């Protein structure tokens, strides 16, 4: 862990954006009273949300809290797939489009709630036919096609926890995850499309399957039509199995605390953690946050751009929107294929009204320039969201102006795989937003900023903590209660430590400063990476920046800044000096970088988070650490060569 006790704050962002009057008037919630009401009776408040779902049997107790173990809606029985499908069909909404899916090559499928229920029911029977029983784990390794949602919901229907492995992960990662949870069946495809090429999912799966004795059956979806090897007795085609599958399958009555899924998250070191989510509390928070944060109504078209391989895809592509019964877009491919305006073409074509994406994508759009979104009509958009990393204020302003036409509120939503759903966020009809701040906890969520001793920091920098249990919280790390306790609940007593540094301003708004492991130490001052990076992104030539501390005899650490310029801007020594001066002017001489390294790309995880640890290795001249979770390992090698050339 870390010996840091407090974090200092430098950036002073003063812009603010109250909800537009027209937006406020139509919003699901526009009265700040909801916060007090939730605070007064937190359990009653969450129970009210849970009652908006369909329960097979009601709960007898809302919460049992035996730290660090929480149970929500004890004794209650429900089924997640029935909540996402059957209840909409029963309520007469069967003909409503659930998914508008667009493949990377351009084909479009529209699938209604009734059709989706039919597919899920049949596929649930396929799984049963492969001897999958309640409680058995099923691994899913598919591209972003409707069948990935079908597979997840079919698992939920029969009570088999799914474990989705992102299609970009290697055979090795797939193998480790399967072996960790002993999945009995693997669902994969003959391939998927990414940036015009084929992702060889089945080839990877075959490699993994050499060493996964728990897997008895493999279901293969035909997506690309490419020839793949089918092992007799083990592999079967999805479409063959579906031909004879029955079309009724009663949803299993699952206990509120029965597992819904396991999703792996790679910590900074060591073996990935299998985050376990259960059914009742998770679905309640997914539903509540989807409804209030995204303000979704019957005629909205929602698009969350995340892959279902990440928690954002689980909660805001599958469970939240479908539990709410909205129409949503799902897109298979890359944002820059065949051209860098693909997202805006999709928004225009399908009339997207609420759009949710990651800062890394926004910074790429910013780098590519405002002419691309300007080519498309984005006037149906009414609300924008971000998740995954701190958003630099300039990127926020760019998004607001060039995508939101200065009329759409932006919800900057802070949460984690472990939290299951959104935790800190504006409510778009209530909250005055400030660029770079995720604002305040969602009603019913309690957060604090603490110092190393666990003392509350009312204003200033500290560690972000969640101080009471919430419905969507992880229940444990699969097979490792001890690690669960150690990782999340050992820093302070009975308080959840999120691993993020943050600051709280005089309005009690939270500003996430970055992961605590990345905090900089300059001459005894602890500074979050986000503020220095935001000062760099504030310069008109800069699209993206990552700052790391490198060991320095005098100062503790010297700052090295890796900077990506906007298209058309040229690196030069003059610009390098200008950027150093810009940071010093914006947030203080203390934060002035010693080095500025221009770089066309930054090393990122496959979900788009900047990996500063590797940049630190480069800056300190070490051999590269673990690069297996990188989206593009070549990026760091190029940077390392470039850096050494410059230093050498
Ligand atoms: C949803 C997701 C979690 C980590 C988290 C933060 C960072 C996420 C924001 C953010 C600043 C945000 N799950 N993070 N959202 N930082 N502002 N709005 O990303 O498990 O993959 O990552 O991501 O560091 O701890 S995750």
Boltz pocket constraint, residues with backbone or C-beta under 6 A from the ligand:
constraints:
  - pocket:
      binder: B
      contacts: [[A, 265], [A, 311], [A, 312], [A, 386], [A, 387], [A, 388], [A, 389], [A, 390], [A, 391], [A, 412], [A, 413], [A, 414], [A, 415], [A, 416], [A, 417], [A, 418], [A, 424], [A, 438], [A, 498], [A, 499], [A, 500], [A, 512], [A, 514], [A, 515], [A, 607]]
      max_distance: 6.0
